[in-house]
Amino acid sequence: MFTVELNLTGSKLGCGAGGCGACTVLISRCTDRCSGKIEHYTTNACLAPLCSVDGCHVITVEGLGSVKKSNIHPVQSRLAEMFGTQCGFCTPGIVMSLYETVAMDDNNESPTMQDIEEAFDGHICRCTGYRSILDAAKTFARDVDKYIAIQESPTSKITSTTFEKCISYLSKNVSSPPFRIEFPQKLREYNPQSIHIKGSMLEWYRPISLDELLSLRHSYPGSASKLIFGNTAVQIERKFKRIQHHRLISITHIDELQQLKRTPNSFIIGAGITFTHLQSKLYEWKKEVNNDGGICEALIDQLKHFASTQIRNVASFGGSIVNASPM
């Protein structure tokens, strides 16, 4: 609703439950002021309370480019020119996921076709059948030549109505890699503070220490307050089950809940670890010489089938798995 009030109507409200991806936006935040490390991730705007993006840089589809300003981003123009849209309702979200995949890699490495396909696991399109969307998106992949070779093979059983347009586009257009929007310098200097916002029907707390969190829970025990992290379950309860929580305590800034390490006999996963962070760490552990490779591989494979990219980016291990959330 906040983006609509700002006349940023590109992000669409579809399912309202974080399932269709039409409302996808990109969130960027500085996770370490000393090193200047910036974290980028997509999320469903329909599940993201305004309070939760304090100190973050939020990019909607308008932030990438606009026909009114004649500054269309390469991701937008390529989807349009290669017939990757029909009714267009899902397109803004798809644009944002594709942008995050092809332009926000810290190593400046282009994604593979598989990377791009997996980035779309949180999107639903009821018009195109996805083929034209994928054909357009995969032109950004570093292994697109392999895709072309498979399609041109006389024994190939893969057909695509947009494939010839794909080849034609690549042969006529040699462009630089998609540019990224720079993170604001002012937000690099942002120092998180405790937050307490009180409205007519809801109070929002964001403690920044474990002691502060425990104090709040002591003051508002049991059902008097509700812990919240990614809002992937609480918002569904509010919207569809009509369960009202009048006092929410966000635990996204509690360092003690962000532990993620390995011991000789176990993995220690903090309740505030997102599934995306866990997945990244599992890839690191898998590369190390040890006997845990099979375990890491199994967990990585399982995580790919849990929810969607946008949900995994914000949902916490404690709130979803440990809490046995049905969402």
C-alpha positions as CSV (number, residue, x, y, z in Angstrom):
1,M,0.0,0.0,0.0
2,F,2.9,2.4,0.7
3,T,4.3,2.0,-2.8
4,V,0.8,2.8,-4.2
5,E,0.6,6.0,-2.1
6,L,3.9,7.0,-3.7
7,N,2.4,6.4,-7.1
8,L,4.8,3.4,-7.6
9,T,2.1,1.1,-9.0
10,G,4.4,-1.2,-10.9
11,S,4.5,-3.9,-8.3
12,K,1.2,-5.8,-8.5
13,L,-0.9,-7.3,-5.8
14,G,-1.9,-10.8,-7.0
15,C,-2.4,-13.6,-4.4
16,G,-1.5,-11.5,-1.4
17,A,0.1,-14.5,0.2
18,G,3.7,-14.5,-1.3
19,G,2.9,-17.2,-3.8
20,C,2.6,-15.5,-7.3
21,G,5.6,-13.2,-7.3
22,A,3.8,-10.3,-9.0
23,C,4.7,-7.9,-6.1
24,T,8.4,-8.8,-6.0
25,V,10.8,-6.0,-5.1
26,L,14.6,-5.9,-4.5
27,I,15.8,-5.1,-1.0
28,S,19.4,-4.1,-0.3
29,R,21.0,-3.4,3.0
30,C,24.4,-2.8,4.5
31,T,25.2,-5.8,6.8
32,D,28.6,-4.6,7.9
33,R,29.5,-0.9,8.1
34,C,33.2,-1.7,8.5
35,S,33.6,-3.8,5.4
36,G,30.8,-2.1,3.5
37,K,29.3,-5.4,2.6
38,I,25.9,-5.1,1.0
39,E,23.3,-7.8,0.9
40,H,20.8,-8.0,-2.0
41,Y,17.7,-10.1,-2.1
42,T,14.2,-10.2,-3.6
43,T,11.1,-10.4,-1.5
44,N,7.3,-10.3,-1.8
45,A,6.1,-6.8,-1.1
46,C,2.7,-8.1,0.0
47,L,4.4,-9.7,3.0
48,A,6.9,-7.0,3.8
49,P,5.7,-4.5,6.5
50,L,7.0,-1.0,6.0
51,C,8.6,-1.2,9.5
52,S,10.7,-4.1,8.3
53,V,12.6,-2.2,5.7
54,D,14.0,0.5,8.0
55,G,17.5,1.3,6.8
56,C,17.1,-0.7,3.6
57,H,17.2,0.4,-0.1
58,V,14.0,-0.8,-1.8
59,I,13.9,-1.0,-5.6
60,T,10.6,-1.5,-7.4
61,V,10.3,-2.0,-11.2
62,E,10.1,1.8,-11.7
63,G,13.5,2.1,-10.1
64,L,15.1,0.1,-12.9
65,G,13.7,2.2,-15.7
66,S,10.6,3.9,-17.1
67,V,9.2,4.5,-20.6
68,K,8.3,8.0,-19.4
69,K,11.9,8.8,-18.8
70,S,13.2,6.8,-21.8
71,N,15.7,4.9,-19.6
72,I,14.5,1.3,-19.9
73,H,16.8,-1.2,-18.2
74,P,18.3,-4.0,-20.4
75,V,16.3,-6.5,-18.4
76,Q,13.1,-4.7,-19.2
77,S,13.7,-4.1,-22.8
78,R,14.8,-7.7,-23.5
79,L,11.7,-9.2,-22.0
80,A,9.6,-6.8,-24.1
81,E,11.5,-7.2,-27.4
82,M,11.5,-11.0,-27.1
83,F,7.8,-11.3,-26.4
84,G,8.3,-12.3,-22.7
85,T,5.0,-10.7,-21.7
86,Q,1.3,-10.9,-22.6
87,C,-1.1,-9.4,-20.1
88,G,1.9,-8.0,-18.2
89,F,0.5,-8.5,-14.6
90,C,3.3,-10.8,-13.6
91,T,6.0,-9.0,-15.5
92,P,7.2,-6.4,-12.9
93,G,8.0,-9.2,-10.4
94,I,9.7,-11.3,-13.0
95,V,11.8,-8.3,-14.1
96,M,12.9,-7.8,-10.5
97,S,13.9,-11.4,-10.0
98,L,15.8,-11.4,-13.3
99,Y,17.6,-8.2,-12.4
100,E,18.7,-9.5,-9.0
101,T,20.0,-12.7,-10.7
102,V,21.9,-11.1,-13.6
103,A,23.1,-7.8,-12.2
104,M,23.6,-8.2,-8.4
105,D,26.3,-10.8,-8.2
106,D,29.2,-9.5,-6.1
107,N,31.7,-11.4,-8.3
108,N,30.3,-9.8,-11.5
109,E,29.7,-13.3,-12.9
110,S,26.9,-14.0,-15.3
111,P,24.4,-16.6,-14.1
112,T,23.9,-20.0,-15.8
113,M,20.6,-20.9,-17.5
114,Q,19.8,-23.1,-14.5
115,D,20.4,-20.2,-12.1
116,I,17.9,-18.1,-14.0
117,E,15.3,-20.8,-14.2
118,E,15.6,-21.4,-10.4
119,A,15.3,-17.7,-9.7
120,F,11.8,-17.8,-11.2
121,D,10.5,-20.5,-8.8
122,G,8.4,-17.9,-7.0
123,H,6.5,-16.6,-10.0
124,I,3.3,-17.6,-11.6
125,C,2.3,-16.6,-15.2
126,R,-1.1,-17.6,-16.6
127,C,-0.5,-16.3,-20.1
128,T,2.8,-17.2,-21.7
129,G,3.4,-20.8,-20.6
130,Y,6.8,-19.5,-19.4
131,R,8.7,-20.5,-22.6
132,S,9.0,-17.0,-24.0
133,I,9.9,-15.6,-20.6
134,L,12.7,-18.2,-20.2
135,D,14.0,-17.7,-23.7
136,A,14.3,-14.0,-23.2
137,A,15.8,-14.4,-19.7
138,K,18.3,-17.0,-20.8
139,T,19.9,-14.6,-23.3
140,F,21.7,-13.2,-20.2
141,A,23.2,-16.6,-19.2
142,R,26.9,-17.3,-19.6
143,D,26.2,-20.7,-21.1
144,V,23.6,-19.6,-23.6
145,D,25.7,-21.0,-26.4
146,K,25.1,-24.4,-25.0
147,Y,21.4,-23.7,-25.2
148,I,21.6,-22.7,-28.8
149,A,23.6,-25.8,-29.7
150,I,21.0,-28.1,-28.1
151,Q,18.1,-26.3,-29.9
152,E,19.9,-26.5,-33.3
153,S,20.8,-30.2,-33.0
154,P,18.9,-32.2,-35.6
155,T,18.1,-34.8,-32.9
156,S,16.8,-32.3,-30.4
157,K,13.3,-32.8,-29.2
158,I,13.2,-29.3,-27.7
159,T,11.2,-26.7,-29.7
160,S,10.5,-23.1,-29.0
161,T,8.4,-20.7,-30.9
162,T,10.6,-17.8,-29.8
163,F,13.9,-19.4,-30.2
164,E,14.7,-18.0,-33.7
165,K,13.9,-14.5,-32.3
166,C,16.4,-15.3,-29.5
167,I,19.2,-16.1,-31.9
168,S,18.4,-13.1,-34.1
169,Y,18.4,-10.8,-31.0
170,L,21.8,-12.1,-29.8
171,S,23.3,-11.8,-33.3
172,K,22.2,-8.2,-33.8
173,N,22.6,-6.9,-30.3
174,V,25.9,-6.8,-28.5
175,S,25.4,-5.0,-25.2
176,S,27.3,-4.5,-22.0
177,P,26.2,-6.5,-18.9
178,P,23.1,-5.2,-17.2
179,F,24.0,-2.3,-15.0
180,R,23.2,-2.2,-11.3
181,I,21.7,0.6,-9.3
182,E,24.2,1.8,-6.8
183,F,23.4,1.5,-3.1
184,P,23.0,5.0,-1.5
185,Q,26.0,6.2,0.5
186,K,23.8,7.5,3.3
187,L,22.5,4.0,4.0
188,R,26.0,2.7,4.2
189,E,26.4,4.8,7.3
190,Y,23.1,3.7,8.8
191,N,23.3,2.4,12.4
192,P,20.3,0.3,13.4
193,Q,18.5,1.5,16.5
194,S,15.7,0.0,18.6
195,I,12.3,0.8,17.2
196,H,8.9,1.2,18.8
197,I,6.0,2.3,16.6
198,K,2.5,2.4,18.0
199,G,-0.6,2.7,15.8
200,S,-4.3,2.5,16.5
201,M,-4.4,-1.3,16.2
202,L,-0.8,-2.5,16.3
203,E,2.5,-2.0,18.1
204,W,5.8,-2.8,16.4
205,Y,9.0,-3.4,18.3
206,R,12.5,-4.0,16.9
207,P,15.0,-4.8,19.7
208,I,18.7,-4.9,18.7
209,S,20.0,-7.0,21.5
210,L,19.1,-10.3,23.2
211,D,18.7,-8.6,26.6
212,E,16.2,-6.1,25.1
213,L,14.3,-8.9,23.4
214,L,14.1,-10.9,26.7
215,S,12.9,-7.8,28.5
216,L,10.1,-7.3,26.0
217,R,9.0,-10.9,26.2
218,H,9.0,-10.6,30.0
219,S,6.8,-7.5,29.8
220,Y,4.5,-9.0,27.2
221,P,4.6,-12.8,27.7
222,G,2.6,-15.5,25.9
223,S,0.0,-14.2,23.5
224,A,0.5,-10.6,24.6
225,S,3.2,-10.4,21.9
226,K,4.1,-12.2,18.8
227,L,7.7,-12.8,17.5
228,I,8.1,-12.0,13.9
229,F,11.0,-12.4,11.4
230,G,10.1,-12.6,7.7
231,N,6.3,-12.2,8.2
232,T,5.8,-15.2,5.9
233,A,3.4,-16.8,8.3
234,V,2.1,-14.0,10.5
235,Q,0.7,-12.0,7.6
236,I,-1.1,-15.1,6.3
237,E,-2.6,-15.6,9.7
238,R,-3.8,-12.0,9.7
239,K,-5.1,-11.9,6.2
240,F,-6.7,-15.3,5.8
241,K,-7.3,-16.6,9.3
242,R,-8.3,-13.3,10.8
243,I,-5.9,-13.8,13.7
244,Q,-5.0,-10.4,15.1
245,H,-1.7,-9.8,16.8
246,H,-1.7,-6.4,18.5
247,R,1.9,-6.4,19.5
248,L,4.7,-7.7,17.1
249,I,8.4,-8.0,18.1
250,S,10.8,-8.2,15.1
251,I,13.9,-10.3,15.9
252,T,15.8,-9.6,12.6
253,H,18.6,-7.7,14.4
254,I,19.5,-10.1,17.2
255,D,23.1,-11.2,16.6
256,E,22.8,-14.2,19.0
257,L,20.1,-15.7,16.7
258,Q,22.3,-15.4,13.6
259,Q,24.8,-18.1,14.5
260,L,25.7,-20.5,11.8
261,K,28.6,-22.9,12.3
262,R,29.7,-26.5,12.1
263,T,31.2,-28.7,14.8
264,P,32.8,-32.1,14.3
265,N,29.4,-33.7,15.1
266,S,26.7,-31.2,14.2
267,F,25.5,-28.1,12.5
268,I,24.5,-25.1,14.7
269,I,21.8,-23.1,13.0
270,G,20.5,-20.0,14.7
271,A,16.7,-19.4,14.8
272,G,17.2,-16.2,12.9
273,I,19.1,-17.7,10.0
274,T,17.2,-17.4,6.7
275,F,17.0,-20.4,4.3
276,T,19.0,-18.5,1.7
277,H,21.9,-17.9,4.2
278,L,21.8,-21.5,5.2
279,Q,21.9,-22.6,1.6
280,S,24.9,-20.4,0.9
281,K,26.8,-21.7,3.9
282,L,26.0,-25.3,2.9
283,Y,27.6,-24.7,-0.5
284,E,30.8,-23.4,1.3
285,W,30.9,-26.4,3.6
286,K,30.3,-28.8,0.7
287,K,33.5,-27.6,-1.0
288,E,35.6,-28.2,2.1
289,V,37.5,-31.5,2.5
290,N,35.4,-33.4,5.1
291,N,32.9,-36.1,5.5
292,D,29.9,-33.8,5.5
293,G,29.6,-33.4,1.7
294,G,26.7,-35.8,1.3
295,I,24.8,-34.2,4.2
296,C,25.3,-30.8,2.7
297,E,24.2,-31.9,-0.8
298,A,21.1,-33.5,0.6
299,L,20.1,-30.4,2.5
300,I,20.8,-28.2,-0.5
301,D,18.6,-30.3,-2.7
302,Q,15.8,-30.3,-0.1
303,L,16.0,-26.5,0.3
304,K,15.4,-26.0,-3.4
305,H,12.0,-27.6,-2.9
306,F,11.1,-25.5,0.2
307,A,8.9,-22.5,-0.6
308,S,10.3,-20.1,-3.2
309,T,13.3,-17.9,-3.6
310,Q,11.5,-14.8,-2.3
311,I,10.3,-16.7,0.8
312,R,13.6,-18.4,1.5
313,N,15.3,-15.0,1.4
314,V,13.3,-13.8,4.4
315,A,11.9,-16.8,6.2
316,S,13.8,-17.9,9.3
317,F,14.8,-21.4,10.3
318,G,13.2,-20.9,13.7
319,G,10.0,-19.4,12.5
320,S,9.3,-22.0,9.7
321,I,11.0,-25.3,10.5
322,V,11.3,-25.3,14.3
323,N,7.9,-23.7,14.7
324,A,6.4,-26.3,12.3
325,S,4.8,-23.5,10.3
326,P,2.2,-24.9,7.8
327,M,2.8,-21.9,5.5
